[in-house]
C-alpha cells in the first residue's frame, strides 16, 4: 500500500529565511506520528504542507498519492482532516456547533447555500458524540470553553472520513482536566484500526497520547530524528532537539521530560 504522505528533499523558504531544509519523511496508513520541536522549528509549516495548503520551494510532497503542484488541491483537502489554530480562527464565531462540523463535508467554514443530506447529518452527529459533544450541537461556537472548542475542531476534522488526520497542537491552552479528557479521546482514536493515519504537533511530550507509534523531531527546520517512538524519543534526541540537557521518563505509555 502506498504511503499516505511522502516528503522528499522538502525545503521551504520565505525571503531569506529557510523554514524547512531537506526534509525526507514518510507516513503510512496505520501510523500515528507526533511531531516535536521548539518554537520556530518548522512544525506548523510541516503540517501546512501535509494539508496541501502550501507548496514547497524545493522537493516533492505527495499527499494521498497526489503530488502537490499537479493536482486540484481543493479536492485533495477534503480527503485530509485538519485541526489547527488558523482554521479555528476562520470559523464564524456565531456558527452552530453542528454546522461547524457539517461544513467540513464541503471543505469550507461558515454555512451558506450548500446542501447536505441525511448521511452528512448522521456523520456529523456521530463524530460529535465520539468526542462527547453531541449535547452541544445547537450552541454557538464562541460560547464554548477552550477544551470544548478543541473537541469540536477534531470532530470537524473527522467529518469527511479523511484518509489522513493532522492535529496542530490540539491540547494548547487547555488546563489539566481538559488536556486529559482530550488525550483520552485521542488515545481511543489512535487505538481504533478504522482511524486514518494521524500526525499530531505538540511542544510537550506529556501531550503524546497512548498508542502513538512514531516521532519526528525538528530543530531550526532540520530533522533531528524520525522513526518508531520507542527508538526515536530519547533523552539524547530531545536534548539535541531543544539544545539543553533533557531527561525523559515513561510510565504506562505516557511521557514526561525535565531539564537535567
C-alpha positions in Angstrom: 0.0 0.0 0.0 1.3 3.5 -0.9 2.2 5.9 1.9 -0.5 8.5 2.7 2.2 11.2 3.0 5.7 11.3 1.4 8.1 14.2 1.5 11.4 14.0 -0.4 14.0 16.7 -0.1 11.5 19.3 1.0 12.8 22.8 1.6 10.7 25.8 2.2 12.0 29.4 2.2 10.3 32.8 2.8 12.5 35.5 1.5 15.9 34.9 3.2 14.5 32.6 5.9 14.8 28.8 5.5 11.9 27.3 7.4 12.4 23.7 6.4 15.6 22.2 5.0 15.8 18.9 3.0 13.1 17.0 4.9 12.5 13.4 4.0 9.5 11.8 5.7 7.1 9.0 5.0 3.8 8.3 6.8 1.9 5.0 6.3 -1.8 4.5 6.7 -1.6 2.9 10.1 1.0 5.3 11.6 0.3 7.7 14.5 3.1 10.3 14.4 3.9 13.0 17.0 6.0 16.0 15.7 8.0 17.7 18.4 10.4 20.7 18.5 10.9 24.2 19.9 9.2 27.3 18.7 10.4 28.2 15.2 11.4 24.6 14.4 9.1 24.4 11.4 6.4 22.1 12.9 3.3 24.1 11.8 4.9 24.6 8.3 5.3 20.9 8.0 1.6 20.3 8.8 0.6 23.1 6.4 2.4 21.3 3.6 0.9 18.0 4.6 -2.5 19.6 4.5 -2.0 20.7 0.9 -2.3 24.4 1.9 1.2 25.3 0.9 3.8 24.3 -1.7 7.5 23.6 -1.0 10.2 25.8 -2.5 12.1 22.6 -3.4 11.4 18.9 -3.2 8.3 16.8 -3.5 5.2 16.5 -1.3 2.9 13.6 -2.2 -0.4 13.5 -0.3 -2.7 10.5 -0.7 -0.9 9.6 -3.9 -1.2 13.2 -5.4 1.9 15.3 -5.9 1.4 19.0 -4.9 1.6 21.2 -8.0 0.0 18.5 -10.2 -3.4 18.2 -8.5 -6.6 20.2 -7.7 -5.8 20.9 -4.0 -9.4 21.8 -3.2 -10.5 18.2 -3.8 -7.4 16.9 -2.0 -8.0 19.0 1.1 -11.4 17.4 1.7 -9.6 14.0 2.0 -7.3 15.4 4.7 -8.7 16.2 8.1 -7.1 19.3 9.7 -7.4 20.9 13.1 -5.3 24.0 13.7 -5.5 27.4 15.3 -5.5 29.1 11.9 -8.5 27.0 10.8 -10.3 27.7 14.1 -9.9 31.4 13.5 -11.7 31.1 10.2 -14.8 29.6 11.8 -17.6 32.3 12.2 -17.9 32.7 16.0 -21.7 32.5 15.9 -21.8 29.3 13.8 -23.7 26.5 15.4 -21.5 23.6 16.6 -23.4 21.2 14.3 -22.8 23.4 11.3 -19.1 23.9 12.2 -18.7 20.1 11.8 -21.1 19.7 8.8 -19.3 22.3 6.6 -16.2 20.2 6.6 -18.0 17.9 4.1 -17.6 20.7 1.6 -14.2 21.8 2.8 -15.5 25.3 3.9 -16.0 27.2 7.1 -19.4 29.0 7.5 -22.7 27.6 6.4 -24.1 29.2 3.2 -26.2 27.7 0.5 -24.6 24.3 0.2 -26.8 21.3 0.6 -26.4 18.3 2.9 -28.2 15.0 3.1 -29.1 12.6 5.9 -25.8 10.8 5.6 -24.0 14.1 6.3 -26.2 14.8 9.3 -25.7 11.3 10.7 -21.9 11.5 10.3 -21.8 15.0 12.0 -23.8 13.6 14.9 -21.6 10.5 15.2 -18.3 12.4 15.3 -19.6 14.9 17.8 -20.8 12.1 20.0 -17.4 10.4 19.8 -15.9 13.5 21.4 -18.6 13.9 24.0 -20.1 17.0 22.2 -23.4 15.7 21.0 -25.3 17.7 23.6 -23.7 21.0 22.3 -24.9 20.8 18.7 -27.0 23.9 18.9 -24.6 26.0 20.9 -22.8 28.9 19.1 -19.1 28.1 18.7 -17.9 31.2 20.5 -19.8 30.2 23.7 -17.7 27.0 24.2 -14.8 26.6 26.5 -11.3 26.2 25.0 -11.5 22.4 25.7 -14.9 22.2 24.1 -13.8 24.1 21.0 -10.8 21.8 20.6 -13.0 18.7 20.7 -15.4 20.2 18.1 -12.4 21.1 15.8 -11.2 17.5 15.9 -14.8 16.2 15.3 -14.9 18.6 12.3 -11.5 17.2 11.1 -13.0 13.7 11.1 -16.3 14.7 9.4 -15.3 13.8 5.8 -13.9 10.4 6.9 -10.4 11.6 6.0 -7.5 9.3 5.0 -5.0 11.5 6.9 -5.7 13.4 10.1 -3.5 16.4 11.0 -3.7 17.9 14.5 -1.6 21.1 15.1 -1.2 21.5 18.9 -4.7 20.2 19.8 -4.0 20.5 23.6 -2.6 24.0 23.5 -4.3 26.3 26.1 -6.1 23.5 28.0 -6.0 23.1 31.7 -5.0 19.7 33.2 -8.6 18.3 33.2 -9.3 19.5 29.6 -5.9 18.1 28.4 -6.5 14.7 30.0 -10.1 14.5 28.6 -8.8 15.3 25.1 -5.8 12.9 25.4 -8.2 10.1 26.4 -10.3 10.7 23.3 -7.2 10.8 21.1 -5.9 7.5 22.7 -9.2 5.8 21.7 -8.9 7.2 18.2 -5.2 6.1 17.9 -6.2 2.6 19.0 -9.1 2.2 16.6 -7.9 0.3 13.4 -10.6 2.2 11.4 -9.0 5.5 12.2 -6.9 7.2 9.5 -3.2 7.9 9.8 -2.6 10.6 12.4 0.0 13.3 12.7 0.0 15.5 15.8 2.2 18.5 16.5 2.9 19.4 20.1 5.5 21.2 22.2 5.2 18.8 25.2 5.9 15.0 25.5 3.3 15.0 28.2 0.7 15.5 25.5 1.6 12.4 23.5 -1.5 10.1 23.6 -1.0 6.4 24.4 -1.0 4.4 21.2 1.1 6.7 19.1 3.7 4.8 17.1 6.3 7.2 15.6 8.0 10.5 16.4 9.6 13.3 14.2 11.9 15.8 16.0 12.6 19.1 14.4 15.1 21.9 15.2 15.6 25.0 13.0 14.0 23.3 10.0 16.1 20.2 10.2 15.1 16.7 11.1 17.0 15.7 14.3 15.4 12.2 14.4 12.5 10.3 12.9 11.2 6.8 13.4 9.4 4.4 15.8 8.5 6.2 19.0 10.4 3.9 21.4 13.6 4.3 19.4 13.4 8.0 18.5 12.0 9.6 21.6 15.0 9.5 24.0 16.7 11.8 26.4 19.6 12.2 23.9 17.4 13.1 20.9 15.3 15.6 23.0 18.5 17.2 24.3 19.7 17.7 20.8 16.3 19.0 19.7 15.9 21.5 22.4 19.5 22.5 22.8 19.8 21.6 26.5 20.1 18.5 28.7 16.7 16.8 28.9 15.8 13.8 31.0 12.9 11.7 29.6 10.8 9.3 31.6 8.0 7.0 30.6 5.3 5.3 32.6 2.3 3.4 31.3 2.8 4.7 27.8 2.8 8.4 28.9 6.0 10.5 28.9 7.4 13.4 30.9 10.5 15.5 30.4 12.5 17.9 32.6 15.7 19.8 32.2 18.7 18.0 33.7 
